[in-house]
Amino acid sequence: MAFIKEESEDVKIEETIRVKHEDLQEQTDLMVMKKETHQWNELEKKQQFEKPQEITTDEKPTLTKKTSSHRRPRKSKSACNFTCRQCGNCFSRKRTLEVHMRIHTGERPFTCKECGKSYSQKSNFNVHMRVHTGERPYSCQQCGKSFYNTGNLAVHMRIHTGEKPYSCHQCGRSFNQNGTLEIHMRTHTGEKPFICTECGEGFICQSALNYHMISHSREKPFPCDQCGKSFICKASLMNHMNGHTGTIVM
């Protein structure tokens, strides 16, 4: 029973790291790509409404009501010069439509030379590059931890707020990340897609498989810095460390 408890604790720790650095990055990139159309439409609408206002303010005070009302139909008319034949979205500029079409064609012309990942927009590519440069411009005001995009910061903030928007419809348990919910659902479905190549045993997540593989290699990667004794998982090491401090964890 102690072994199962230790494995569960270790899996939770490693799952959090994996979701933040791998699954979160993929989900964030996909969500950004799916929202490209909405973002461009909002930009176009803003430009269409701002442009006539600038012209109006430059006109002389003697401008009549008839002249100003004459411009209104031109706003809606020019807002839909270029239409996507696949989804029906409209754009006022051809260039905006061309960028939008990458959603349908799958074109990703901006490729990272470091890892080979590709993106449909340069702005998304620039955000990705922070993974390699180490730049993390978005910081948590409560604990000071920094992130390279706003999506990861938003997920992190749920730790402080206690928000858990992803709920299991079978048992009611809630989670702060969709990726964690997906892993949890495998406990209900019995799905174990991560298979050990040594013995064929299956696991619900990669971190659980990694922990299991230690039993084959007999590796003990977690040493105690006080006595030198090593352990196969971090949870066991923490239990051991409590013995040095005089705290016993059952």
C-alpha positions in Angstrom: 0.0 0.0 0.0 2.9 2.3 0.8 4.3 1.7 -2.7 1.0 2.6 -4.3 0.8 5.8 -2.3 4.3 6.8 -3.2 3.7 6.1 -6.9 0.5 8.2 -6.8 2.3 11.1 -5.2 5.2 10.9 -7.5 2.9 10.7 -10.5 1.0 13.8 -9.5 4.3 15.8 -9.2 5.6 14.6 -12.6 2.2 15.0 -14.2 2.1 18.7 -13.3 5.5 19.3 -14.8 4.7 17.4 -18.0 1.3 19.1 -18.6 2.8 22.5 -18.1 5.8 22.1 -20.4 4.5 19.7 -23.0 0.7 19.4 -23.1 0.1 23.0 -22.3 2.4 24.2 -25.0 0.6 22.1 -27.6 -2.9 23.1 -26.4 -2.0 26.7 -26.3 -0.6 26.7 -29.8 -3.7 25.0 -31.1 -6.1 27.3 -29.3 -4.2 30.3 -30.7 -4.4 28.9 -34.2 -8.1 28.2 -33.9 -8.8 31.8 -32.7 -6.9 33.4 -35.6 -10.1 34.1 -37.6 -11.7 35.8 -34.6 -8.7 37.9 -33.8 -8.4 39.1 -37.4 -12.1 39.9 -37.6 -11.9 41.9 -34.4 -8.9 43.8 -35.8 -10.6 44.5 -39.1 -13.8 45.8 -37.3 -11.7 48.1 -35.1 -9.8 49.5 -38.1 -13.0 50.0 -40.0 -14.6 52.0 -37.2 -11.4 54.0 -36.3 -10.7 55.0 -39.9 -13.8 57.1 -40.5 -13.5 58.7 -37.1 -10.0 60.0 -37.9 -11.3 61.5 -41.2 -14.3 63.1 -39.4 -12.1 64.8 -36.9 -9.8 66.2 -39.6 -12.8 67.8 -41.4 -13.8 71.4 -40.8 -16.5 72.2 -38.2 -18.8 73.3 -41.0 -19.3 69.7 -42.1 -23.0 69.0 -42.5 -25.0 66.1 -41.1 -25.8 64.9 -44.6 -22.1 64.6 -45.5 -21.2 62.6 -42.3 -24.1 60.2 -42.7 -23.0 59.6 -46.3 -19.9 57.7 -45.0 -21.8 55.1 -42.9 -22.8 52.7 -45.6 -19.1 52.6 -46.8 -18.1 51.1 -43.5 -20.1 47.9 -43.8 -19.5 47.7 -47.6 -15.7 47.7 -47.3 -15.7 45.3 -44.3 -16.4 42.3 -46.5 -14.4 42.6 -49.7 -12.7 39.2 -49.4 -14.6 36.1 -48.3 -13.3 32.7 -47.3 -15.0 30.1 -49.5 -14.5 27.4 -46.9 -16.0 28.9 -43.8 -17.6 32.2 -45.0 -15.6 34.6 -42.9 -15.1 38.1 -44.4 -12.1 40.4 -44.5 -11.5 43.9 -45.8 -7.9 43.1 -46.9 -6.6 40.3 -49.1 -3.6 39.8 -46.9 -5.8 39.1 -43.9 -7.7 36.5 -45.9 -4.4 34.9 -47.0 -3.3 34.5 -43.4 -6.7 33.2 -42.4 -6.5 30.5 -45.1 -3.6 28.9 -43.4 -6.1 27.5 -40.9 -7.7 25.5 -43.7 -4.6 24.6 -45.6 -2.4 23.8 -42.6 0.4 26.0 -43.9 2.9 27.0 -41.3 5.7 29.1 -42.9 7.4 30.2 -39.7 9.7 27.3 -38.5 11.9 27.2 -35.4 15.5 26.4 -36.3 16.0 25.1 -32.7 13.4 22.4 -32.6 11.6 22.4 -36.0 8.1 23.4 -34.7 6.2 25.5 -37.2 3.6 28.2 -36.9 1.1 29.9 -39.1 1.7 33.4 -37.7 4.9 35.2 -36.8 3.4 36.4 -33.5 2.9 32.8 -32.4 6.4 31.9 -33.6 7.8 34.8 -31.5 6.1 33.5 -28.4 7.4 30.0 -29.0 11.0 31.3 -29.2 10.8 32.3 -25.6 11.0 28.6 -24.7 14.5 28.6 -26.2 15.7 32.1 -25.1 14.4 31.6 -21.5 12.4 34.9 -21.7 9.4 34.9 -19.4 7.7 38.3 -19.5 4.5 37.3 -17.7 4.9 37.0 -13.9 2.5 36.0 -11.1 1.9 38.9 -8.8 1.3 36.5 -5.8 4.3 34.2 -5.9 6.6 35.8 -8.5 6.8 32.8 -10.8 7.3 33.8 -14.5 5.9 32.3 -17.7 6.5 32.8 -21.4 2.9 33.2 -22.4 -0.4 34.4 -20.9 -2.0 31.0 -21.3 0.4 29.3 -18.9 0.1 32.2 -16.4 -3.7 31.9 -16.5 -3.5 28.1 -15.7 -1.0 28.8 -12.9 -3.3 31.4 -11.3 -5.8 28.6 -10.7 -3.4 27.3 -8.0 -3.9 30.5 -6.0 -7.6 30.9 -6.8 -8.5 27.3 -6.3 -10.4 27.3 -9.6 -11.0 23.9 -11.1 -13.1 24.3 -14.2 -12.7 20.8 -15.6 -15.0 18.3 -13.9 -15.4 14.5 -14.4 -19.0 13.7 -15.3 -18.6 10.2 -13.8 -17.3 10.9 -10.3 -17.5 14.7 -9.9 -13.8 15.3 -9.3 -12.6 18.6 -10.6 -9.2 19.6 -12.1 -7.5 22.9 -13.0 -6.2 21.6 -16.3 -8.0 19.8 -19.1 -4.9 17.6 -19.7 -5.2 16.3 -16.0 -8.9 15.6 -16.5 -8.1 13.5 -19.6 -5.6 11.4 -17.7 -8.1 11.0 -14.9 -10.8 9.8 -17.3 -8.6 6.8 -18.1 -9.2 5.5 -14.5 -12.8 5.1 -15.5 -12.3 3.9 -19.1 -9.5 1.5 -18.2 -7.4 2.9 -21.0 -3.6 2.5 -20.5 -1.9 3.8 -23.7 1.6 3.9 -22.2 3.1 0.3 -22.4 6.3 -1.0 -20.8 8.6 -2.5 -23.5 10.1 -4.8 -20.9 7.0 -6.5 -19.4 4.0 -5.2 -21.3 2.3 -3.6 -18.4 0.2 -0.5 -19.3 -0.1 2.9 -17.6 -2.4 5.9 -17.8 0.3 8.5 -18.3 4.0 8.8 -19.3 5.2 9.7 -15.8 3.7 6.5 -14.3 5.5 4.5 -17.0 8.8 6.3 -16.3 8.4 5.5 -12.6 7.7 1.8 -13.4 10.8 1.6 -15.7 12.9 2.2 -12.6 11.8 -1.2 -11.2 13.5 -2.8 -14.3 16.7 -0.7 -14.2 17.0 -0.7 -10.4 18.0 3.0 -10.8 17.6 5.2 -7.7 17.9 8.7 -9.0 16.9 10.5 -5.7 19.8 10.5 -3.2 19.7 11.9 0.3 22.1 14.8 0.7 22.6 14.1 4.4 23.4 10.3 4.4 23.8 9.4 0.8 21.0 6.8 0.7 19.1 6.8 -2.6 15.5 6.2 -3.5 13.5 5.3 -6.6 11.0 8.2 -6.3 10.9 11.7 -4.8 8.1 10.8 -2.4 10.2 8.1 -0.8 13.1 10.6 -0.5 10.9 13.2 1.2 9.6 10.5 3.6 13.2 9.6 4.4 14.2 13.3 4.9 11.4 13.6 7.5 13.3 11.0 9.5 16.3 13.3 9.7 14.2 16.2 10.8 12.3 14.1 13.3 9.0 14.1 11.5 7.4 10.8 10.7 4.9 10.6 7.8 2.6 7.6 7.8 
